[in-house]
Amino acid sequence: EIWNEPDDHLDGNPSFMWHAPFEEYVKLYGITATHLKKRFPDIKICGFGSCGYYGANHPLMWGEKGRAQVMNFITCTTNFLAAVKREGWPLDMFTFHSYDTVDYLDGQVRWIRKTLDTYGFKDVELNLGEWLVGPAQEKLGTAQQAAEIAAALAILQNGPIDMAMLYDARCGLGNYSPLFNPLTRRPHKAYLAFYAFNELK
């Protein structure tokens, strides 16, 4: 994956991930992807760890500033795909992130799959590089979070996704560590959702 969340930059406001206009990222991708593919033809080249497609199915809930941000994620993606197609740059896999609710996750996955296909990238693998259903401190360790994660697993299993990585599996503090209790070092209920899903498989 070449970079991470370069689309999280709007109106000259740099993010933690990218400090330049998105067009500069597109140039970086073209140079890097072409060079890497030439040197290592067997590796999979991946772009670009998008922040996600919340604007694809419910942009109105974000407020004016938030709406501009989530719609920018979509614009960046279509501009990126257009450039890759126009320039003939390598693209073997596409990654994006989602921290949305179960209700909207499937729509995001299907939107990007359809968009990739529309731009002629039907064989490009789709990777949900980061996901967690509605992260919140009050959900950690609860049956509600386990149920939401189990529902997301079922949705992803039935959707057009090739890989999906929960963010994340650290035994740490914070909203993004749903699997283990950092105080007891024991699994949270969400861990058992993964365990049960594997047993079903």
mmCIF file of the C-alpha atoms, coordinates in Angstrom:
data_MODEL
# 
_entry.id   MODEL 
# 
loop_
_atom_site.group_PDB 
_atom_site.id 
_atom_site.type_symbol 
_atom_site.label_atom_id 
_atom_site.label_alt_id 
_atom_site.label_comp_id 
_atom_site.label_asym_id 
_atom_site.label_entity_id 
_atom_site.label_seq_id 
_atom_site.pdbx_PDB_ins_code 
_atom_site.Cartn_x 
_atom_site.Cartn_y 
_atom_site.Cartn_z 
_atom_site.occupancy 
_atom_site.B_iso_or_equiv 
_atom_site.pdbx_formal_charge 
_atom_site.auth_seq_id 
_atom_site.auth_comp_id 
_atom_site.auth_asym_id 
_atom_site.auth_atom_id 
_atom_site.pdbx_PDB_model_num 
ATOM 1   C CA . GLU A 1 1   ? 0.000   0.000   0.000   1.00 0.00 ? 1   GLU A CA 1 
ATOM 2   C CA . ILE A 1 2   ? 1.474   3.323   -1.076  1.00 0.00 ? 2   ILE A CA 1 
ATOM 3   C CA . TRP A 1 3   ? 0.683   5.787   1.728   1.00 0.00 ? 3   TRP A CA 1 
ATOM 4   C CA . ASN A 1 4   ? -2.322  5.913   4.044   1.00 0.00 ? 4   ASN A CA 1 
ATOM 5   C CA . GLU A 1 5   ? -5.318  8.273   4.037   1.00 0.00 ? 5   GLU A CA 1 
ATOM 6   C CA . PRO A 1 6   ? -3.855  10.923  1.712   1.00 0.00 ? 6   PRO A CA 1 
ATOM 7   C CA . ASP A 1 7   ? -7.432  12.055  1.025   1.00 0.00 ? 7   ASP A CA 1 
ATOM 8   C CA . ASP A 1 8   ? -7.787  13.434  4.564   1.00 0.00 ? 8   ASP A CA 1 
ATOM 9   C CA . HIS A 1 9   ? -6.647  16.906  3.508   1.00 0.00 ? 9   HIS A CA 1 
ATOM 10  C CA . LEU A 1 10  ? -9.175  19.556  2.554   1.00 0.00 ? 10  LEU A CA 1 
ATOM 11  C CA . ASP A 1 11  ? -8.946  23.271  1.740   1.00 0.00 ? 11  ASP A CA 1 
ATOM 12  C CA . GLY A 1 12  ? -5.287  23.571  2.604   1.00 0.00 ? 12  GLY A CA 1 
ATOM 13  C CA . ASN A 1 13  ? -5.717  22.035  6.063   1.00 0.00 ? 13  ASN A CA 1 
ATOM 14  C CA . PRO A 1 14  ? -3.107  19.283  6.426   1.00 0.00 ? 14  PRO A CA 1 
ATOM 15  C CA . SER A 1 15  ? -3.986  16.089  8.252   1.00 0.00 ? 15  SER A CA 1 
ATOM 16  C CA . PHE A 1 16  ? -1.778  13.844  10.340  1.00 0.00 ? 16  PHE A CA 1 
ATOM 17  C CA . MET A 1 17  ? -1.375  11.617  7.288   1.00 0.00 ? 17  MET A CA 1 
ATOM 18  C CA . TRP A 1 18  ? -0.757  13.951  4.338   1.00 0.00 ? 18  TRP A CA 1 
ATOM 19  C CA . HIS A 1 19  ? 0.461   17.543  4.145   1.00 0.00 ? 19  HIS A CA 1 
ATOM 20  C CA . ALA A 1 20  ? -0.079  18.482  0.501   1.00 0.00 ? 20  ALA A CA 1 
ATOM 21  C CA . PRO A 1 21  ? -2.874  18.684  -2.062  1.00 0.00 ? 21  PRO A CA 1 
ATOM 22  C CA . PHE A 1 22  ? -4.177  15.301  -3.171  1.00 0.00 ? 22  PHE A CA 1 
ATOM 23  C CA . GLU A 1 23  ? -2.812  15.882  -6.670  1.00 0.00 ? 23  GLU A CA 1 
ATOM 24  C CA . GLU A 1 24  ? 0.678   15.618  -5.194  1.00 0.00 ? 24  GLU A CA 1 
ATOM 25  C CA . TYR A 1 25  ? -0.192  12.221  -3.763  1.00 0.00 ? 25  TYR A CA 1 
ATOM 26  C CA . VAL A 1 26  ? -1.389  11.063  -7.188  1.00 0.00 ? 26  VAL A CA 1 
ATOM 27  C CA . LYS A 1 27  ? 2.003   12.042  -8.663  1.00 0.00 ? 27  LYS A CA 1 
ATOM 28  C CA . LEU A 1 28  ? 3.789   10.225  -5.835  1.00 0.00 ? 28  LEU A CA 1 
ATOM 29  C CA . TYR A 1 29  ? 1.706   7.110   -6.448  1.00 0.00 ? 29  TYR A CA 1 
ATOM 30  C CA . GLY A 1 30  ? 2.463   7.120   -10.172 1.00 0.00 ? 30  GLY A CA 1 
ATOM 31  C CA . ILE A 1 31  ? 6.224   7.411   -9.673  1.00 0.00 ? 31  ILE A CA 1 
ATOM 32  C CA . THR A 1 32  ? 6.381   4.916   -6.805  1.00 0.00 ? 32  THR A CA 1 
ATOM 33  C CA . ALA A 1 33  ? 4.023   2.308   -8.250  1.00 0.00 ? 33  ALA A CA 1 
ATOM 34  C CA . THR A 1 34  ? 5.780   2.339   -11.622 1.00 0.00 ? 34  THR A CA 1 
ATOM 35  C CA . HIS A 1 35  ? 9.224   2.022   -10.046 1.00 0.00 ? 35  HIS A CA 1 
ATOM 36  C CA . LEU A 1 36  ? 8.244   -0.758  -7.642  1.00 0.00 ? 36  LEU A CA 1 
ATOM 37  C CA . LYS A 1 37  ? 6.480   -2.793  -10.316 1.00 0.00 ? 37  LYS A CA 1 
ATOM 38  C CA . LYS A 1 38  ? 9.501   -2.518  -12.591 1.00 0.00 ? 38  LYS A CA 1 
ATOM 39  C CA . ARG A 1 39  ? 11.905  -3.637  -9.854  1.00 0.00 ? 39  ARG A CA 1 
ATOM 40  C CA . PHE A 1 40  ? 9.625   -6.236  -8.231  1.00 0.00 ? 40  PHE A CA 1 
ATOM 41  C CA . PRO A 1 41  ? 7.103   -7.397  -10.836 1.00 0.00 ? 41  PRO A CA 1 
ATOM 42  C CA . ASP A 1 42  ? 5.548   -10.054 -8.574  1.00 0.00 ? 42  ASP A CA 1 
ATOM 43  C CA . ILE A 1 43  ? 4.479   -7.756  -5.745  1.00 0.00 ? 43  ILE A CA 1 
ATOM 44  C CA . LYS A 1 44  ? 0.964   -6.369  -5.492  1.00 0.00 ? 44  LYS A CA 1 
ATOM 45  C CA . ILE A 1 45  ? 0.796   -2.597  -5.777  1.00 0.00 ? 45  ILE A CA 1 
ATOM 46  C CA . CYS A 1 46  ? -1.933  -1.008  -3.719  1.00 0.00 ? 46  CYS A CA 1 
ATOM 47  C CA . GLY A 1 47  ? -3.500  2.428   -3.370  1.00 0.00 ? 47  GLY A CA 1 
ATOM 48  C CA . PHE A 1 48  ? -4.371  4.233   -1.283  1.00 0.00 ? 48  PHE A CA 1 
ATOM 49  C CA . GLY A 1 49  ? -5.898  3.634   2.139   1.00 0.00 ? 49  GLY A CA 1 
ATOM 50  C CA . SER A 1 50  ? -8.837  5.975   1.625   1.00 0.00 ? 50  SER A CA 1 
ATOM 51  C CA . CYS A 1 51  ? -10.567 7.397   4.700   1.00 0.00 ? 51  CYS A CA 1 
ATOM 52  C CA . GLY A 1 52  ? -13.825 5.835   3.476   1.00 0.00 ? 52  GLY A CA 1 
ATOM 53  C CA . TYR A 1 53  ? -17.058 6.347   1.600   1.00 0.00 ? 53  TYR A CA 1 
ATOM 54  C CA . TYR A 1 54  ? -19.456 7.742   4.182   1.00 0.00 ? 54  TYR A CA 1 
ATOM 55  C CA . GLY A 1 55  ? -20.588 10.222  1.541   1.00 0.00 ? 55  GLY A CA 1 
ATOM 56  C CA . ALA A 1 56  ? -21.709 7.428   -0.774  1.00 0.00 ? 56  ALA A CA 1 
ATOM 57  C CA . ASN A 1 57  ? -24.808 6.548   1.204   1.00 0.00 ? 57  ASN A CA 1 
ATOM 58  C CA . HIS A 1 58  ? -25.478 9.088   3.961   1.00 0.00 ? 58  HIS A CA 1 
ATOM 59  C CA . PRO A 1 59  ? -23.634 12.388  3.478   1.00 0.00 ? 59  PRO A CA 1 
ATOM 60  C CA . LEU A 1 60  ? -26.379 14.542  4.978   1.00 0.00 ? 60  LEU A CA 1 
ATOM 61  C CA . MET A 1 61  ? -25.797 13.367  8.552   1.00 0.00 ? 61  MET A CA 1 
ATOM 62  C CA . TRP A 1 62  ? -22.316 14.906  8.747   1.00 0.00 ? 62  TRP A CA 1 
ATOM 63  C CA . GLY A 1 63  ? -23.145 18.620  8.847   1.00 0.00 ? 63  GLY A CA 1 
ATOM 64  C CA . GLU A 1 64  ? -21.793 21.162  6.369   1.00 0.00 ? 64  GLU A CA 1 
ATOM 65  C CA . LYS A 1 65  ? -18.082 20.853  7.179   1.00 0.00 ? 65  LYS A CA 1 
ATOM 66  C CA . GLY A 1 66  ? -18.220 17.101  7.632   1.00 0.00 ? 66  GLY A CA 1 
ATOM 67  C CA . ARG A 1 67  ? -20.198 16.710  4.414   1.00 0.00 ? 67  ARG A CA 1 
ATOM 68  C CA . ALA A 1 68  ? -17.461 18.518  2.468   1.00 0.00 ? 68  ALA A CA 1 
ATOM 69  C CA . GLN A 1 69  ? -14.902 16.186  4.035   1.00 0.00 ? 69  GLN A CA 1 
ATOM 70  C CA . VAL A 1 70  ? -16.691 12.916  3.250   1.00 0.00 ? 70  VAL A CA 1 
ATOM 71  C CA . MET A 1 71  ? -17.532 14.037  -0.274  1.00 0.00 ? 71  MET A CA 1 
ATOM 72  C CA . ASN A 1 72  ? -13.853 14.916  -0.743  1.00 0.00 ? 72  ASN A CA 1 
ATOM 73  C CA . PHE A 1 73  ? -12.988 11.254  -0.064  1.00 0.00 ? 73  PHE A CA 1 
ATOM 74  C CA . ILE A 1 74  ? -15.172 10.295  -3.035  1.00 0.00 ? 74  ILE A CA 1 
ATOM 75  C CA . THR A 1 75  ? -13.720 12.984  -5.304  1.00 0.00 ? 75  THR A CA 1 
ATOM 76  C CA . CYS A 1 76  ? -10.171 11.949  -4.432  1.00 0.00 ? 76  CYS A CA 1 
ATOM 77  C CA . THR A 1 77  ? -10.938 8.323   -5.238  1.00 0.00 ? 77  THR A CA 1 
ATOM 78  C CA . THR A 1 78  ? -12.489 9.020   -8.632  1.00 0.00 ? 78  THR A CA 1 
ATOM 79  C CA . ASN A 1 79  ? -9.642  11.418  -9.512  1.00 0.00 ? 79  ASN A CA 1 
ATOM 80  C CA . PHE A 1 80  ? -7.106  8.799   -8.478  1.00 0.00 ? 80  PHE A CA 1 
ATOM 81  C CA . LEU A 1 81  ? -8.725  6.023   -10.495 1.00 0.00 ? 81  LEU A CA 1 
ATOM 82  C CA . ALA A 1 82  ? -9.023  8.282   -13.544 1.00 0.00 ? 82  ALA A CA 1 
ATOM 83  C CA . ALA A 1 83  ? -5.302  9.119   -13.339 1.00 0.00 ? 83  ALA A CA 1 
ATOM 84  C CA . VAL A 1 84  ? -4.253  5.479   -12.891 1.00 0.00 ? 84  VAL A CA 1 
ATOM 85  C CA . LYS A 1 85  ? -6.334  4.469   -15.895 1.00 0.00 ? 85  LYS A CA 1 
ATOM 86  C CA . ARG A 1 86  ? -5.161  7.379   -18.053 1.00 0.00 ? 86  ARG A CA 1 
ATOM 87  C CA . GLU A 1 87  ? -1.465  6.884   -17.260 1.00 0.00 ? 87  GLU A CA 1 
ATOM 88  C CA . GLY A 1 88  ? -1.516  3.073   -17.225 1.00 0.00 ? 88  GLY A CA 1 
ATOM 89  C CA . TRP A 1 89  ? 0.002   2.883   -13.748 1.00 0.00 ? 89  TRP A CA 1 
ATOM 90  C CA . PRO A 1 90  ? -0.074  -0.477  -11.932 1.00 0.00 ? 90  PRO A CA 1 
ATOM 91  C CA . LEU A 1 91  ? -2.908  -1.094  -9.476  1.00 0.00 ? 91  LEU A CA 1 
ATOM 92  C CA . ASP A 1 92  ? -3.421  -4.621  -8.124  1.00 0.00 ? 92  ASP A CA 1 
ATOM 93  C CA . MET A 1 93  ? -5.342  -3.820  -4.967  1.00 0.00 ? 93  MET A CA 1 
ATOM 94  C CA . PHE A 1 94  ? -7.371  -0.934  -3.596  1.00 0.00 ? 94  PHE A CA 1 
ATOM 95  C CA . THR A 1 95  ? -7.741  -0.232  0.104   1.00 0.00 ? 95  THR A CA 1 
ATOM 96  C CA . PHE A 1 96  ? -10.136 1.885   2.118   1.00 0.00 ? 96  PHE A CA 1 
ATOM 97  C CA . HIS A 1 97  ? -11.298 2.266   5.712   1.00 0.00 ? 97  HIS A CA 1 
ATOM 98  C CA . SER A 1 98  ? -14.675 2.316   7.423   1.00 0.00 ? 98  SER A CA 1 
ATOM 99  C CA . TYR A 1 99  ? -15.745 3.070   10.975  1.00 0.00 ? 99  TYR A CA 1 
ATOM 100 C CA . ASP A 1 100 ? -19.406 3.328   10.066  1.00 0.00 ? 100 ASP A CA 1 
ATOM 101 C CA . THR A 1 101 ? -22.407 1.532   11.524  1.00 0.00 ? 101 THR A CA 1 
ATOM 102 C CA . VAL A 1 102 ? -23.489 -1.908  10.368  1.00 0.00 ? 102 VAL A CA 1 
ATOM 103 C CA . ASP A 1 103 ? -26.391 -0.297  8.485   1.00 0.00 ? 103 ASP A CA 1 
ATOM 104 C CA . TYR A 1 104 ? -24.064 1.579   6.124   1.00 0.00 ? 104 TYR A CA 1 
ATOM 105 C CA . LEU A 1 105 ? -21.004 -0.676  5.847   1.00 0.00 ? 105 LEU A CA 1 
ATOM 106 C CA . ASP A 1 106 ? -22.369 -2.802  3.005   1.00 0.00 ? 106 ASP A CA 1 
ATOM 107 C CA . GLY A 1 107 ? -23.257 0.280   0.957   1.00 0.00 ? 107 GLY A CA 1 
ATOM 108 C CA . GLN A 1 108 ? -19.715 1.606   1.224   1.00 0.00 ? 108 GLN A CA 1 
ATOM 109 C CA . VAL A 1 109 ? -18.178 -1.703  0.156   1.00 0.00 ? 109 VAL A CA 1 
ATOM 110 C CA . ARG A 1 110 ? -20.526 -2.029  -2.802  1.00 0.00 ? 110 ARG A CA 1 
ATOM 111 C CA . TRP A 1 111 ? -19.999 1.613   -3.827  1.00 0.00 ? 111 TRP A CA 1 
ATOM 112 C CA . ILE A 1 112 ? -16.224 1.265   -4.152  1.00 0.00 ? 112 ILE A CA 1 
ATOM 113 C CA . ARG A 1 113 ? -16.487 -2.111  -5.884  1.00 0.00 ? 113 ARG A CA 1 
ATOM 114 C CA . LYS A 1 114 ? -18.885 -0.621  -8.447  1.00 0.00 ? 114 LYS A CA 1 
ATOM 115 C CA . THR A 1 115 ? -16.641 2.432   -8.864  1.00 0.00 ? 115 THR A CA 1 
ATOM 116 C CA . LEU A 1 116 ? -13.565 0.287   -9.461  1.00 0.00 ? 116 LEU A CA 1 
ATOM 117 C CA . ASP A 1 117 ? -15.477 -1.748  -12.031 1.00 0.00 ? 117 ASP A CA 1 
ATOM 118 C CA . THR A 1 118 ? -16.739 1.409   -13.756 1.00 0.00 ? 118 THR A CA 1 
ATOM 119 C CA . TYR A 1 119 ? -13.174 2.661   -14.215 1.00 0.00 ? 119 TYR A CA 1 
ATOM 120 C CA . GLY A 1 120 ? -12.120 -0.669  -15.715 1.00 0.00 ? 120 GLY A CA 1 
ATOM 121 C CA . PHE A 1 121 ? -10.521 -2.198  -12.623 1.00 0.00 ? 121 PHE A CA 1 
ATOM 122 C CA . LYS A 1 122 ? -12.719 -5.281  -12.344 1.00 0.00 ? 122 LYS A CA 1 
ATOM 123 C CA . ASP A 1 123 ? -9.751  -7.512  -11.470 1.00 0.00 ? 123 ASP A CA 1 
ATOM 124 C CA . VAL A 1 124 ? -8.367  -5.197  -8.784  1.00 0.00 ? 124 VAL A CA 1 
ATOM 125 C CA . GLU A 1 125 ? -8.686  -6.749  -5.324  1.00 0.00 ? 125 GLU A CA 1 
ATOM 126 C CA . LEU A 1 126 ? -10.676 -4.829  -2.732  1.00 0.00 ? 126 LEU A CA 1 
ATOM 127 C CA . ASN A 1 127 ? -9.237  -4.603  0.758   1.00 0.00 ? 127 ASN A CA 1 
ATOM 128 C CA . LEU A 1 128 ? -10.965 -3.025  3.748   1.00 0.00 ? 128 LEU A CA 1 
ATOM 129 C CA . GLY A 1 129 ? -7.680  -2.161  5.398   1.00 0.00 ? 129 GLY A CA 1 
ATOM 130 C CA . GLU A 1 130 ? -9.211  -0.775  8.612   1.00 0.00 ? 130 GLU A CA 1 
ATOM 131 C CA . TRP A 1 131 ? -12.675 -1.347  10.005  1.00 0.00 ? 131 TRP A CA 1 
ATOM 132 C CA . LEU A 1 132 ? -14.512 -1.236  13.293  1.00 0.00 ? 132 LEU A CA 1 
ATOM 133 C CA . VAL A 1 133 ? -18.233 -0.708  13.693  1.00 0.00 ? 133 VAL A CA 1 
ATOM 134 C CA . GLY A 1 134 ? -18.948 2.642   15.367  1.00 0.00 ? 134 GLY A CA 1 
ATOM 135 C CA . PRO A 1 135 ? -15.981 2.835   17.773  1.00 0.00 ? 135 PRO A CA 1 
ATOM 136 C CA . ALA A 1 136 ? -16.953 4.187   21.193  1.00 0.00 ? 136 ALA A CA 1 
ATOM 137 C CA . GLN A 1 137 ? -15.467 3.876   24.675  1.00 0.00 ? 137 GLN A CA 1 
ATOM 138 C CA . GLU A 1 138 ? -18.763 2.789   26.208  1.00 0.00 ? 138 GLU A CA 1 
ATOM 139 C CA . LYS A 1 139 ? -19.007 -0.179  23.812  1.00 0.00 ? 139 LYS A CA 1 
ATOM 140 C CA . LEU A 1 140 ? -15.672 -1.761  24.713  1.00 0.00 ? 140 LEU A CA 1 
ATOM 141 C CA . GLY A 1 141 ? -16.136 -5.233  26.152  1.00 0.00 ? 141 GLY A CA 1 
ATOM 142 C CA . THR A 1 142 ? -19.911 -5.231  25.708  1.00 0.00 ? 142 THR A CA 1 
ATOM 143 C CA . ALA A 1 143 ? -22.223 -7.723  24.081  1.00 0.00 ? 143 ALA A CA 1 
ATOM 144 C CA . GLN A 1 144 ? -23.453 -4.879  21.855  1.00 0.00 ? 144 GLN A CA 1 
ATOM 145 C CA . GLN A 1 145 ? -20.006 -4.425  20.322  1.00 0.00 ? 145 GLN A CA 1 
ATOM 146 C CA . ALA A 1 146 ? -19.624 -8.181  19.861  1.00 0.00 ? 146 ALA A CA 1 
ATOM 147 C CA . ALA A 1 147 ? -23.010 -8.360  18.109  1.00 0.00 ? 147 ALA A CA 1 
ATOM 148 C CA . GLU A 1 148 ? -22.155 -5.420  15.834  1.00 0.00 ? 148 GLU A CA 1 
ATOM 149 C CA . ILE A 1 149 ? -18.836 -6.992  14.883  1.00 0.00 ? 149 ILE A CA 1 
ATOM 150 C CA . ALA A 1 150 ? -20.519 -10.341 14.200  1.00 0.00 ? 150 ALA A CA 1 
ATOM 151 C CA . ALA A 1 151 ? -23.071 -8.574  11.986  1.00 0.00 ? 151 ALA A CA 1 
ATOM 152 C CA . ALA A 1 152 ? -20.266 -6.777  10.141  1.00 0.00 ? 152 ALA A CA 1 
ATOM 153 C CA . LEU A 1 153 ? -18.464 -10.078 9.569   1.00 0.00 ? 153 LEU A CA 1 
ATOM 154 C CA . ALA A 1 154 ? -21.618 -11.543 8.028   1.00 0.00 ? 154 ALA A CA 1 
ATOM 155 C CA . ILE A 1 155 ? -22.082 -8.476  5.814   1.00 0.00 ? 155 ILE A CA 1 
ATOM 156 C CA . LEU A 1 156 ? -18.464 -8.562  4.663   1.00 0.00 ? 156 LEU A CA 1 
ATOM 157 C CA . GLN A 1 157 ? -18.655 -12.312 4.009   1.00 0.00 ? 157 GLN A CA 1 
ATOM 158 C CA . ASN A 1 158 ? -21.626 -11.744 1.697   1.00 0.00 ? 158 ASN A CA 1 
ATOM 159 C CA . GLY A 1 159 ? -20.183 -8.676  -0.035  1.00 0.00 ? 159 GLY A CA 1 
ATOM 160 C CA . PRO A 1 160 ? -17.622 -8.071  -2.775  1.00 0.00 ? 160 PRO A CA 1 
ATOM 161 C CA . ILE A 1 161 ? -14.654 -7.667  -0.434  1.00 0.00 ? 161 ILE A CA 1 
ATOM 162 C CA . ASP A 1 162 ? -11.482 -9.736  -0.758  1.00 0.00 ? 162 ASP A CA 1 
ATOM 163 C CA . MET A 1 163 ? -9.908  -8.933  2.619   1.00 0.00 ? 163 MET A CA 1 
ATOM 164 C CA . ALA A 1 164 ? -10.905 -7.000  5.719   1.00 0.00 ? 164 ALA A CA 1 
ATOM 165 C CA . MET A 1 165 ? -8.735  -6.146  8.709   1.00 0.00 ? 165 MET A CA 1 
ATOM 166 C CA . LEU A 1 166 ? -10.241 -5.111  12.032  1.00 0.00 ? 166 LEU A CA 1 
ATOM 167 C CA . TYR A 1 167 ? -8.594  -2.045  13.530  1.00 0.00 ? 167 TYR A CA 1 
ATOM 168 C CA . ASP A 1 168 ? -7.138  -3.253  15.721  1.00 0.00 ? 168 ASP A CA 1 
ATOM 169 C CA . ALA A 1 169 ? -6.002  -6.229  17.790  1.00 0.00 ? 169 ALA A CA 1 
ATOM 170 C CA . ARG A 1 170 ? -3.771  -4.450  20.304  1.00 0.00 ? 170 ARG A CA 1 
ATOM 171 C CA . CYS A 1 171 ? -4.294  -5.085  23.970  1.00 0.00 ? 171 CYS A CA 1 
ATOM 172 C CA . GLY A 1 172 ? -4.462  -1.368  24.601  1.00 0.00 ? 172 GLY A CA 1 
ATOM 173 C CA . LEU A 1 173 ? -6.552  1.501   25.848  1.00 0.00 ? 173 LEU A CA 1 
ATOM 174 C CA . GLY A 1 174 ? -8.835  3.447   23.553  1.00 0.00 ? 174 GLY A CA 1 
ATOM 175 C CA . ASN A 1 175 ? -11.786 3.084   21.231  1.00 0.00 ? 175 ASN A CA 1 
ATOM 176 C CA . TYR A 1 176 ? -9.864  1.084   18.638  1.00 0.00 ? 176 TYR A CA 1 
ATOM 177 C CA . SER A 1 177 ? -8.881  -1.915  20.745  1.00 0.00 ? 177 SER A CA 1 
ATOM 178 C CA . PRO A 1 178 ? -12.054 -4.014  20.883  1.00 0.00 ? 178 PRO A CA 1 
ATOM 179 C CA . LEU A 1 179 ? -10.612 -7.509  21.287  1.00 0.00 ? 179 LEU A CA 1 
ATOM 180 C CA . PHE A 1 180 ? -8.720  -7.556  24.596  1.00 0.00 ? 180 PHE A CA 1 
ATOM 181 C CA . ASN A 1 181 ? -9.132  -5.983  28.010  1.00 0.00 ? 181 ASN A CA 1 
ATOM 182 C CA . PRO A 1 182 ? -5.856  -4.146  28.731  1.00 0.00 ? 182 PRO A CA 1 
ATOM 183 C CA . LEU A 1 183 ? -6.314  -4.460  32.498  1.00 0.00 ? 183 LEU A CA 1 
ATOM 184 C CA . THR A 1 184 ? -7.007  -8.185  32.741  1.00 0.00 ? 184 THR A CA 1 
ATOM 185 C CA . ARG A 1 185 ? -5.348  -9.247  29.451  1.00 0.00 ? 185 ARG A CA 1 
ATOM 186 C CA . ARG A 1 186 ? -8.432  -11.371 28.836  1.00 0.00 ? 186 ARG A CA 1 
ATOM 187 C CA . PRO A 1 187 ? -10.504 -11.361 25.631  1.00 0.00 ? 187 PRO A CA 1 
ATOM 188 C CA . HIS A 1 188 ? -13.426 -8.977  25.320  1.00 0.00 ? 188 HIS A CA 1 
ATOM 189 C CA . LYS A 1 189 ? -16.738 -10.337 24.013  1.00 0.00 ? 189 LYS A CA 1 
ATOM 190 C CA . ALA A 1 190 ? -15.860 -9.077  20.522  1.00 0.00 ? 190 ALA A CA 1 
ATOM 191 C CA . TYR A 1 191 ? -12.968 -11.542 20.432  1.00 0.00 ? 191 TYR A CA 1 
ATOM 192 C CA . LEU A 1 192 ? -15.495 -14.326 20.984  1.00 0.00 ? 192 LEU A CA 1 
ATOM 193 C CA . ALA A 1 193 ? -17.484 -13.078 17.996  1.00 0.00 ? 193 ALA A CA 1 
ATOM 194 C CA . PHE A 1 194 ? -14.430 -13.757 15.826  1.00 0.00 ? 194 PHE A CA 1 
ATOM 195 C CA . TYR A 1 195 ? -13.923 -17.118 17.519  1.00 0.00 ? 195 TYR A CA 1 
ATOM 196 C CA . ALA A 1 196 ? -17.551 -18.123 16.910  1.00 0.00 ? 196 ALA A CA 1 
ATOM 197 C CA . PHE A 1 197 ? -17.432 -16.937 13.299  1.00 0.00 ? 197 PHE A CA 1 
ATOM 198 C CA . ASN A 1 198 ? -14.376 -19.123 12.741  1.00 0.00 ? 198 ASN A CA 1 
ATOM 199 C CA . GLU A 1 199 ? -16.171 -22.097 14.301  1.00 0.00 ? 199 GLU A CA 1 
ATOM 200 C CA . LEU A 1 200 ? -19.063 -21.577 11.870  1.00 0.00 ? 200 LEU A CA 1 
ATOM 201 C CA . LYS A 1 201 ? -16.601 -21.570 8.982   1.00 0.00 ? 201 LYS A CA 1 
# 
